[in-house]
């Protein structure tokens, strides 16, 4: 079985990771752990306007951060006996997950849900909604119970 899981540094991502860690999978299961580095708003200059931050340095720092998240998630899954593969693509997380599922020939894509509704969902988008609609495989959306 081939699984793709999208992660970030949220409690929702932790819930998805915990689900995959605890579930019983066939012995040859491989989990591709994906954390996408979002591009800054379209920038034609070498610095982000009004901040002075150099785009290349910012993207490098973000890539290193996402790489640490992926390595940590891989370690968690490996301790549970799963084979892993880490992926840190750049771009929109929604498209990165759909592309990873396609490229990895995934049987299942797992993601957490922030549970955004209304204006937040319109403004920030929904990774879960997008992958449910566009993934080439089954999608499991793990939710965190509301408190």
N, C-alpha and C positions, 0 to 999 in steps of 0.2 A: 504494500500500500504506500502511496505517496501523498504526503500531507504538506500543505503550505500554511504557515501561521504568521499573521501580521502582528508585530509588536511595537510598542513605544514604551514610555515610562509611566503609563497610567495604571490605575487599579483595574481598569477594564481589560487591559492587556494581560495583567497578572492573572486575572480570572480565566482568560482564554488559555494561557500557558498552563495553569494549574489543571484545567480540564484535560488538556492533551497529556500532561504528565500522568494523571491518575487513570485515564482510560486504558482499557485492554486493547492492544493493537496486535496484528499479526507480527510474527518474529522478524520479518524482513522490512518492516515499516521504516521509511526514511522521512524525516521532517525537515523541510526547508524553512528556516526561520528568517523572516523578512522584516527589515525596518528601513523605510524609505526616507531619504534625506530630501526634504522639500526644497525646491529652488526658491531663492528670494524672489520677490516681485520682479517682473521683467526689468533688468538693469542693463543698460548699454554702457555704463561707465564702469570703472574698476572699483568704485566705492559706492556704498549704499547712501543715497542722498540724505542729507540732514543728520547723518550719524558719524560719518568719517570712517566707518568700518570698511575694511577692504573685503570685497566679495570673496576672493580666493581664500583668504585666511578664514573667513567666516564659514565657508562651505567645508574647508578642511577640518575645522574644529567640530562642526556638526557631524561630519562623516566619522570622525573618531569617536564621538559620543554614541552614535547609532551602532558603530562597530562593537563598542563595549556592551551595549544592551543586547545585541545579538549573541555575543560570546557568553554572556551570563545566562541567557535563555538556553543556549545550546548545552551549557554545562548542566543546567537543571534537567533537561531532557535526557542527556547522556547518563546521568545518575539514575534515571528511571529505566535505563536499558534501551533507549531509542538511538538510532543512527540519526545524525543531523548534518545539515549543510547550511551555512550562513550566507545570507545575501543582503547587501547594503546598496541598493540601487538609488539613483538620484531621480527626483521628480515627484509628481503627485502620488501620494500613497494609494489612492484608489486604483490608478492605472498600474502602479508598480505591483500591487497584489494580483490583479487580473493577469498581467503579463507573466508574473512568476508562476502562477497556476498553469498557464498555457505552456511556458517553457519547461517546467518541471513535469509536465504531463500528470498533474495532480488529480487524485481521486477525490480530495476534500480540501477545501480552504476554510480555515478557522480564523475568526476575528472576534474581538470584543466589541461591545457597543457602548458608546457614551450615553445613549438614550436621549439624545438631543431632540427637541421638538420645536415647533413653531419657528420663530425668527432665527433662533440659534441654528437650527437645521438648515434654513434657507441661506444664511450668511456663511456658515462654516462648512456646510455640506455634510454628507454622511458617507463615511467609508463603507460601513456595513450595507447600506442601501445600494450603493453603487456595485459592490462586489456580488451581492445577491442577484442583481439584474444582469451583470456582464460576465461573470466567471464562467469558464468552460467546464466547470465541475460542480459538484454539490458544495453548498456553503453552510457552515455551522456558525451562528452568531451566539456568542456567550454573553449573557447579561449578568450584571451584578445586581443583587436584590436591592430595591430602594429601602432606605431606612427611615 
